[in-house]
Amino acid sequence: MTSVANSSDNPAFPLLFTWSTPEAQIKEVLVIPDDEWLEDHVIEPNTLDIDETQLYEFGFEASDILAEWTNEFDTDVIYALHPEETSLLIEATYDTKNLDPSFEVHSIHSWFAERDINLDDALIDSGQSTPLHLLPPDEIIALLLQIAVEHGLIHSSDIPETFEE
């Protein structure tokens, strides 16, 4: 999972979440800010140029996002590029409904390491020269899925055709 926060210096709430399903489908959702979030924090300029207007026009309420996650995440652990920040943003989303997340967030680097793959080396070997954190969220997820396929960790038949090379 990847996420974009309201601020790079003081992340308090999510603007966007991107993740892959167990079937390797990539999903991305803008998050309508909870009123309480905006009482204490602002939406700062970000690399994706997401603004408050876009969130209200195209975003989804926390309850809708949580319902989707309940249907898709049948696990105790999900993996993220930046687990600490992503965990904070997930918790903020759950807090809007006075709930606790049903899963923990771990580093995607650890997922690959548990399978004897150094993600940084695998990215270099695949010809990836742009640091992951500088890529758009959906491209990060697609690239991580591709690395997993190249190393036999998931089957290419699991990935939708639009993301295969």
TORKOL-441248 format. One record per residue: residue in one letter; y negated, z negated, x of N, C-alpha, C in turn. Coordinates in steps of 0.05 Angstrom, whole numbers, padded with zeros to 5 digits, always signed. Each point is the difference from the previous one (the first is absolute). Layout:
N
aYZXYZXYZX...
//
This chain:
165
m+00023+00000+00017-00023+00000-00017-00025+00000+00018t-00020+00014-00009-00026-00001+00013-00020-00008-00021s-00023-00009+00009-00020-00009-00019-00028+00005+00012v-00020+00002-00017-00027+00002+00008-00015-00023-00014a-00014-00016+00016-00014-00024-00010-00029+00007-00006n-00013-00019-00014-00028+00003-00006-00018-00001+00025s+00011-00012+00021-00016-00004+00025+00019+00000+00024s-00008+00013+00021+00016-00001+00024-00004-00026+00016d-00023-00012-00003-00005-00026+00014+00009-00024-00016n-00002+00001-00026+00006-00023-00017+00016+00009-00024p+00025+00009+00003+00015+00010-00022+00006-00022-00021a-00007+00005-00025+00005-00020-00021+00015+00011-00023f-00002+00027-00005+00014+00012-00022+00006+00029+00005p+00020+00011-00013+00008+00028+00005-00017+00020-00014l-00002+00023+00013-00011+00024-00013+00022+00020-00006l+00020+00000+00017+00022+00020-00002+00025-00011+00012f+00022+00006-00013+00027-00005+00011+00015+00026+00001t+00015+00004+00022+00018+00023+00002+00027-00010+00010w+00021+00010-00013+00027-00009+00007+00020+00022-00006s+00025-00005+00010+00021+00018-00007+00021-00015-00017t+00012+00014-00018+00021-00011-00017+00026+00001+00015p+00021-00014-00010+00026+00002+00013+00010+00029+00002e-00010+00018-00018+00008+00028+00001-00018+00016+00019a-00017-00014+00015-00018+00013+00019-00022+00016-00013q-00007-00007-00024-00023+00013-00014-00025-00016+00008i-00021+00014+00008-00025-00013+00008-00018-00004-00024k-00009-00025-00004-00018-00006-00022-00025-00012+00011e-00022+00006-00014-00026-00010+00009-00016-00008-00025v-00014-00023+00001-00014-00009-00024-00026-00013+00009l-00022+00008-00014-00025-00014+00003+00000-00024-00017v-00013-00022+00008+00000-00025-00014-00027-00006-00012i+00000-00004-00027-00025-00008-00013-00006-00029+00008p-00024-00005+00011-00006-00027+00010+00000-00020-00023d+00011-00023+00005-00002-00023-00018-00028-00010+00000d-00011-00009-00022-00028-00009-00001-00005-00023+00020e+00020-00018+00003-00003-00022+00019-00003+00009+00029w+00013+00022+00007-00002+00011+00027-00028+00007+00006l-00013+00013-00019-00027+00011+00005-00021-00022-00001e+00007-00024-00010-00020-00022+00000-00006-00009+00029d+00020+00001+00017-00004-00011+00027+00001+00021+00022h+00008+00024-00006+00004+00021+00020-00010+00027-00009v-00006+00017+00019-00009+00027-00006+00020+00021+00010i-00004+00024-00009+00016+00022+00010-00017+00014+00022e+00009-00003+00024-00014+00012+00023+00009+00029+00004p-00017+00016+00014+00009+00027+00007+00027-00001+00014n+00017+00019-00006+00027+00001+00012+00007+00028+00008t+00021+00003+00016+00008+00026+00011+00007+00021-00022l+00008-00010-00023+00008+00019-00022-00023+00005-00019d-00023-00012+00005-00023+00002-00018+00005-00007-00028i+00017-00021-00004+00006-00010-00027-00023-00017-00009d-00011+00006-00023-00022-00017-00010+00008-00012-00027e-00017-00017-00010+00005-00015-00025+00003+00019-00023t-00015+00021-00001+00002+00019-00023+00027+00013-00001q+00011+00008+00023+00026+00012+00002+00022-00020-00010l-00003-00025+00008+00019-00020-00008+00002-00003-00030y-00024+00000-00013+00000-00003-00029+00008+00025-00015e-00005+00023+00012+00007+00026-00013+00030+00006+00003f+00011-00006+00024+00027+00010+00006+00020-00023+00006g-00010-00024+00001+00017-00023+00008+00016-00011-00022f+00017-00019+00007+00017-00014-00019-00004-00030+00002e+00003-00013-00022-00002-00030-00001+00023-00012+00015a-00005-00024+00010+00020-00015+00015+00026-00002-00016s-00002-00006-00026+00025-00004-00016+00017+00026+00000d-00013+00023-00001+00016+00025+00001+00013+00004+00027i-00014-00007+00021+00012+00003+00027+00023-00019+00003l-00004-00025-00009+00022-00020+00003+00024+00008-00016a-00004+00012-00024+00023+00009-00016+00015+00022+00015e-00014+00018+00013+00013+00022+00015+00015-00012+00023w-00012-00019+00015+00014-00012+00023+00025-00014-00009t-00001-00014-00023+00023-00014-00010+00023+00019-00005n-00006+00024-00010+00020+00020-00005+00011+00013+00026e-00017+00002+00021+00007+00015+00024+00010-00017+00023f-00010-00024+00003+00007-00017+00023+00021-00020-00007d+00025+00009+00003+00023-00018-00005+00008-00011+00027t-00018-00015+00013+00005-00010+00027-00017-00025+00004d+00008-00015+00020-00015-00024+00008-00021+00006+00021v+00002+00024+00013-00018+00007+00022-00009+00029-00003i-00025+00004+00004-00011+00028+00002-00013+00001+00028y-00004+00024+00009-00010+00004+00028-00027+00014-00001a-00018-00009+00018-00026+00011+00000-00009+00005+00029l-00019+00018+00004-00011+00005+00026-00016-00024+00009h-00015-00012-00017-00017-00023+00005+00009-00023-00019p+00022-00013+00006+00012-00019-00019-00019-00023-00008e-00016-00011+00018-00017-00023-00007-00021+00009-00021e-00013+00022+00005-00021+00009-00019+00013+00009-00026t+00022+00015+00002+00013+00010-00025+00010-00024-00017s+00010-00020+00013+00009-00024-00014-00023-00014-00014l-00023-00002+00013-00023-00012-00012-00009+00016-00025l+00001+00027+00002-00009+00017-00022+00020-00001-00023i+00026-00002+00006+00020-00002-00020-00003-00027-00015e-00005-00021+00016-00004-00027-00013-00024+00000-00018a-00022+00014+00009-00024+00001-00017+00007+00014-00026t+00016+00021+00001+00008+00014-00024+00017-00018-00019y+00019-00014+00011+00016-00018-00016-00017-00023-00011d-00019-00010+00016-00017-00022-00009-00015+00006-00025t-00006+00025-00005-00015+00007-00025+00016-00008-00025k+00026-00002+00003+00018-00007-00022+00012-00027+00004n-00011-00016+00019+00010-00027+00006+00030+00001+00007l+00008+00020+00016+00028+00003+00008+00001+00000+00030d+00024-00005+00011+00005+00002+00028+00017+00025+00005p-00004+00014+00022+00017+00023+00006+00029-00007+00001s+00017+00018-00009+00029-00004+00000+00013+00010+00026f-00017+00008+00019+00010+00010+00025-00019-00007+00023e+00011+00000+00024-00016-00005+00024-00007+00027+00013v-00021+00001+00016-00008+00024+00014+00005-00004+00030h+00017+00018+00011+00006+00000+00029-00011+00025+00013s+00000+00000+00026-00010+00023+00015+00020+00023-00001i-00011+00024-00004+00018+00024+00001+00011+00004+00028h-00015-00010+00020+00010+00001+00028+00026-00016+00002s+00001-00023-00014+00024-00016+00001+00024+00013-00014w-00006+00015-00022+00022+00015-00014+00013+00019+00019f-00017+00015+00014+00011+00020+00020+00014-00015+00023a-00012-00022+00010+00012-00015+00022+00027-00011-00007e+00003-00009-00025+00026-00011-00009+00022+00022+00001r-00009+00025+00001+00019+00023+00000-00001+00013+00028d-00009-00015+00020-00001+00008+00028-00017+00025+00005i-00022+00002-00015-00019+00022+00003-00028-00013+00006n-00012+00009+00022-00027-00008+00006-00019+00020-00014l-00014-00010-00021-00016+00018-00016-00021+00015+00016d-00013-00014+00018-00021+00012+00016+00012+00023+00017d+00023-00005+00012+00013+00021+00016+00009+00024-00018a+00010-00007-00024+00009+00021-00018-00023+00017-00009l-00023-00012-00004-00024+00016-00008-00008+00019+00022i+00000-00010+00025-00007+00017+00023+00020+00023+00002d+00026-00007-00002+00021+00020+00002-00002+00022-00021s-00011-00008-00024-00003+00020-00021-00025+00017+00003g-00015-00006+00021-00025+00016+00005-00024-00011-00014q+00002-00023-00011-00022-00013-00015-00020-00011+00021s-00024+00011+00001-00020-00009+00019-00022-00017-00013t-00003+00003-00026-00020-00016-00015+00012-00027-00006p-00015-00022+00007+00010-00026-00007+00005-00003-00030l+00021-00014-00008+00007-00002-00029-00023-00010-00016h-00015-00020+00009-00021-00012-00016-00023+00019-00006l-00001+00023+00014-00021+00019-00005+00008+00022-00019l+00026+00000-00008+00009+00020-00019-00004-00009-00029p-00003+00019-00019-00001-00008-00028+00026-00015-00008p-00002-00019-00018+00023-00016-00008+00025+00016-00007d-00003+00022-00016+00024+00015-00008+00012+00014+00024e-00016+00008+00019+00011+00013+00024+00015-00021+00018i-00010-00025+00000+00014-00021+00015+00028-00003-00012i+00002-00003-00026+00026-00004-00013+00018+00024+00005a-00011+00024-00003+00017+00024+00004+00010+00001+00029l-00017-00007+00019+00008+00001+00028+00021-00021+00006l-00003-00024-00012+00021-00021+00004+00026+00008-00012l+00000+00013-00023+00024+00010-00012+00013+00021+00018q-00017+00018+00011+00011+00021+00017+00012-00011+00025i-00012-00020+00012+00011-00013+00024+00028-00013-00007a+00001-00012-00024+00025-00012-00009+00022+00021-00003v-00007+00023-00011+00019+00022-00003+00009+00010+00028e-00020+00005+00018+00007+00010+00027+00019-00018+00015h-00001-00026-00006+00017-00019+00014+00025-00008-00017g+00005+00015-00022+00024-00005-00016-00001-00026-00016l-00023-00011-00004-00002-00026-00015+00000+00005-00030i-00010+00023-00008+00002+00009-00028+00008+00029+00001h+00010+00010-00022+00009+00028-00001-00023+00018-00010s-00002+00024+00012-00022+00018-00008+00002+00008-00030s+00024-00002-00011+00003+00006-00028-00013-00020-00018d-00007-00024+00012-00014-00020-00015-00030+00005-00003i-00011+00018+00017-00028+00006+00001-00007+00024-00017p-00020-00002-00018-00007+00023-00016-00008+00023+00018e+00005+00024-00009-00005+00024+00016-00028+00003+00010t-00020-00010-00016-00028+00003+00008-00006-00015+00026f+00017-00018+00009-00006-00016+00024+00019+00007+00023e+00018+00019-00004+00018+00008+00022-00015+00021+00016e+00008+00000+00026-00012+00021+00018+00015+00025-00002
//
